[in-house]
Amino acid sequence: MIYPLAIAAIVSFLLTPLVIKYAGYLGIIDDPKAHKHPKVIHTTPTPRGGGIPIFAALLTASIIFLPVDKHLLGILGGALVLTLMGFLDDKYNLNPYLRLGLGFLAASIPVFSGIGVTFLTNPLGGIINLSPIISDIFAVFWITFLMNMLNMGAKGVDGQLSGVVIISALTIALLSLRYSADIAQWPVIILAAITAGAFLGFLPWHIFPQKIMPSYGGATLAGYLLAILSILSTTKVGTLIVVLGVPLIDTGYTIVRRILSGKSPVWGDTGHLHHRLLAAGLTKMQVALFYWALTAFLGFLALSLNASSKFYTMISITAILGGLILWLTHRSRLS
């Protein structure tokens, strides 16, 4: 587990400054003066393209430490589609609906390779077995859902996404270690370590003040890999929902708010939790630490809870976080 994490981290750490150096030549620098959007909170031109070194780290470490079978080829194939789409979005600012369609395509590739959700644990007791067709449909929608949730709710400030992904991937690795007697779990542990390492190597360049942004490619790669890991690690979808409770719930509230306001749910605004926290006076670093700390706490809980407890935990987190968002919103209107 240490070696895959270390190799992925080294590759990501060494390649990221190259992307930063050539970002201008590639045309993927985000200038807030030219790219005016309410959700933009950086004030100086900043390179995009974070998905490129993250994918390179994933590819390199996976080929070294994992068996090259149809499952790995499917995972890498989908990741390549996301990386290319991310680069095109960094350069041309693709339409969100086009990105969504390409995201479904990327999510379908590992599912067609045989990766699917065969059963779900009923939080009220028992197991829900899925037919092959329902299994594939659920897997595609779960992967696409998590890709977009992390893109919308977990990359708001410098370092936020990288830290959340590192903690989440390590949580899945620790969970899978419980089943390490099953040899089938070792590739999951290694892939989780590689995912954590790829974002760990990226973090020094992404942390405040960021030298590069993960952008759409990096964020969707994060959601894509975590979703696949949750499927492969004995179908622990519920565990990942708990660990990523903060960005998932925040994004859920944001989508509902946009729809109720008559706006498109996929067009960005300044209503996310990280925007509210910044408006309340927190610095970017403090907001990132807030997300990291809550993710680590929820990861600890997820490792300790059964399916029923996870269900009620998510209800509690939803209520508490919803109350925080409403209070911050009301507070900003009064100030």
Secondary structure in CASP SS format (residue, H / E / C, confidence):
PFRMAT SS
TARGET T0000
AUTHOR 0000-0000-0000
METHOD secondary structure of the structure
MODEL  1
M C 1.00
I H 1.00
Y H 1.00
P H 1.00
L H 1.00
A H 1.00
I H 1.00
A H 1.00
A H 1.00
I H 1.00
V H 1.00
S H 1.00
F H 1.00
L H 1.00
L H 1.00
T H 1.00
P H 1.00
L H 1.00
V H 1.00
I H 1.00
K H 1.00
Y H 1.00
A H 1.00
G H 1.00
Y H 1.00
L H 1.00
G C 1.00
I C 1.00
I E 1.00
D E 1.00
D C 1.00
P C 1.00
K C 1.00
A C 1.00
H C 1.00
K C 1.00
H C 1.00
P C 1.00
K C 1.00
V C 1.00
I C 1.00
H C 1.00
T C 1.00
T C 1.00
P C 1.00
T E 1.00
P E 1.00
R C 1.00
G C 1.00
G C 1.00
G H 1.00
I H 1.00
P H 1.00
I H 1.00
F H 1.00
A H 1.00
A H 1.00
L H 1.00
L H 1.00
T H 1.00
A H 1.00
S H 1.00
I H 1.00
I H 1.00
F H 1.00
L C 1.00
P C 1.00
V C 1.00
D C 1.00
K H 1.00
H H 1.00
L H 1.00
L H 1.00
G H 1.00
I H 1.00
L H 1.00
G H 1.00
G H 1.00
A H 1.00
L H 1.00
V H 1.00
L H 1.00
T H 1.00
L H 1.00
M H 1.00
G H 1.00
F H 1.00
L H 1.00
D H 1.00
D H 1.00
K H 1.00
Y H 1.00
N C 1.00
L C 1.00
N C 1.00
P H 1.00
Y H 1.00
L H 1.00
R H 1.00
L H 1.00
G H 1.00
L H 1.00
G H 1.00
F H 1.00
L H 1.00
A H 1.00
A H 1.00
S H 1.00
I H 1.00
P H 1.00
V H 1.00
F H 1.00
S C 1.00
G C 1.00
I C 1.00
G C 1.00
V C 1.00
T C 1.00
F E 1.00
L E 1.00
T E 1.00
N C 1.00
P C 1.00
L C 1.00
G C 1.00
G C 1.00
I E 1.00
I E 1.00
N E 1.00
L C 1.00
S C 1.00
P H 1.00
I H 1.00
I H 1.00
S H 1.00
D H 1.00
I H 1.00
F H 1.00
A H 1.00
V H 1.00
F H 1.00
W H 1.00
I H 1.00
T H 1.00
F H 1.00
L H 1.00
M H 1.00
N H 1.00
M H 1.00
L H 1.00
N H 1.00
M H 1.00
G H 1.00
A C 1.00
K C 1.00
G C 1.00
V C 1.00
D C 1.00
G C 1.00
Q H 1.00
L H 1.00
S H 1.00
G H 1.00
V H 1.00
V H 1.00
I H 1.00
I H 1.00
S H 1.00
A H 1.00
L H 1.00
T H 1.00
I H 1.00
A H 1.00
L H 1.00
L H 1.00
S H 1.00
L H 1.00
R C 1.00
Y C 1.00
S C 1.00
A C 1.00
D C 1.00
I H 1.00
A H 1.00
Q H 1.00
W H 1.00
P H 1.00
V H 1.00
I H 1.00
I H 1.00
L H 1.00
A H 1.00
A H 1.00
I H 1.00
T H 1.00
A H 1.00
G H 1.00
A H 1.00
F H 1.00
L H 1.00
G H 1.00
F H 1.00
L H 1.00
P H 1.00
W H 1.00
H H 1.00
I C 1.00
F C 1.00
P C 1.00
Q C 1.00
K C 1.00
I C 1.00
M C 1.00
P C 1.00
S H 1.00
Y H 1.00
G H 1.00
G H 1.00
A H 1.00
T H 1.00
L H 1.00
A H 1.00
G H 1.00
Y H 1.00
L H 1.00
L H 1.00
A H 1.00
I H 1.00
L H 1.00
S H 1.00
I H 1.00
L H 1.00
S C 1.00
T C 1.00
T C 1.00
K C 1.00
V H 1.00
G H 1.00
T H 1.00
L H 1.00
I H 1.00
V H 1.00
V H 1.00
L C 1.00
G H 1.00
V H 1.00
P H 1.00
L H 1.00
I H 1.00
D H 1.00
T H 1.00
G H 1.00
Y H 1.00
T H 1.00
I H 1.00
V H 1.00
R H 1.00
R H 1.00
I H 1.00
L H 1.00
S C 1.00
G C 1.00
K C 1.00
S C 1.00
P C 1.00
V C 1.00
W C 1.00
G C 1.00
D C 1.00
T C 1.00
G C 1.00
H C 1.00
L H 1.00
H H 1.00
H H 1.00
R H 1.00
L H 1.00
L H 1.00
A H 1.00
A C 1.00
G C 1.00
L C 1.00
T C 1.00
K H 1.00
M H 1.00
Q H 1.00
V H 1.00
A H 1.00
L H 1.00
F H 1.00
Y H 1.00
W H 1.00
A H 1.00
L H 1.00
T H 1.00
A H 1.00
F H 1.00
L H 1.00
G H 1.00
F H 1.00
L H 1.00
A H 1.00
L H 1.00
S H 1.00
L C 1.00
N C 1.00
A H 1.00
S H 1.00
S H 1.00
K H 1.00
F H 1.00
Y H 1.00
T H 1.00
M H 1.00
I H 1.00
S H 1.00
I H 1.00
T H 1.00
A H 1.00
I H 1.00
L H 1.00
G H 1.00
G H 1.00
L H 1.00
I H 1.00
L H 1.00
W H 1.00
L H 1.00
T H 1.00
H H 1.00
R H 1.00
S H 1.00
R H 1.00
L H 1.00
S C 1.00
END
